[in-house]
Amino acid sequence: MDNALNEKLDLSALHLGIISVGALLGAVVTLVVCILAVRIITVLLRRVLGKTTLEQRVSKYIVSTVRFVLWAVTVLIVAQQLGIPVTSLVALFSVVSLAVSLAVQNVLANVAGGLVLLVTKPFTVGDYIDTPSGEGTVREMSLTYTFLETMEGQRLAVPNSTLSSGKIINYSTLATRRLQHKITASYDDATADVRRACLTAVGRTANVLADPAPVVYVSSYGESSIEYIVRCWTKTEDYWPAYYQLLEEIRNAFNEAGVEMCYNHLNVHIIEKKEETE
């Protein structure tokens, strides 16, 4: 009687189509174990990444990618438990992945560039940067695009693939920034007078730092004027106000000192030659 009862309870002998009830129960158990494993691995990964210096967004993308891979592995394991040919599924996934990659290769390049920017951190939101696509203040960073606000009040969207592979100048990283102007003066004006006028203009300009000290150099000799370079330092946030004020102060100081600010011109000297008399 026991044997008869065991034969009736032998679920593996029953089949639902081509899948036996025993295989189905085994697949359910495997699925439950895989779900628990995915959750445990995800929690442990979050804790490990939380102890690193990675940005929160990068950690989020890593966790999402690992979870996707684990779920794909779960599908393959459960399919094998049910007797479904796994090789066919792997081939199908490979073809679909290839097709998707070719279709969105530019998007994937931007995503990869975004991850590089998030990890290396060449700039952050609020920094003023100069890029191959333009310059402006960083207002938003996504995984595919970085959005800049230009000096003209325009919103510039720069692909992350361009930023990660190009030159980036970050003007906001350091606390101070050098301010430089090139000016011209007449050959008739003494170098000491020009330098004195330039330093007077620098002294009248607000937010110019005393250390490093401002300097004035002779830069080059032109056809009709001498070029000078005026250099001084300001705090990064005071750069643009000091930049434009110094231009005004240089002109005022030149007028007060009687120094001629030259422009491109040509001096023609006519020499009259007297006829020789016999």
Secondary structure, DSSP 8 states (H G I E B T S, - for coil): -HHHHHHHH-GGG-EETTEEHHHHHHHHHHHHHHHHHHHHHHHHHHHHHHTSS--HHHHHHHHHHHHHHHHHHHHHHHHHHTT--HHHHHHHHHHHHHHHHHHTHHHHHHHHHHHHHHHH-S--TT-EEEETTEEEEEEEE-SSEEEEE-TTS-EEEEEHHHHHHS--EESSSSSEEEEEEEEEE-TTS-HHHHHHHHHHHHHHSTTB-SSS--EEEEEEE-SS-EEEEEEEEEEGGGHHHHHHHHHHHHHHHHHHHT-----S--------------
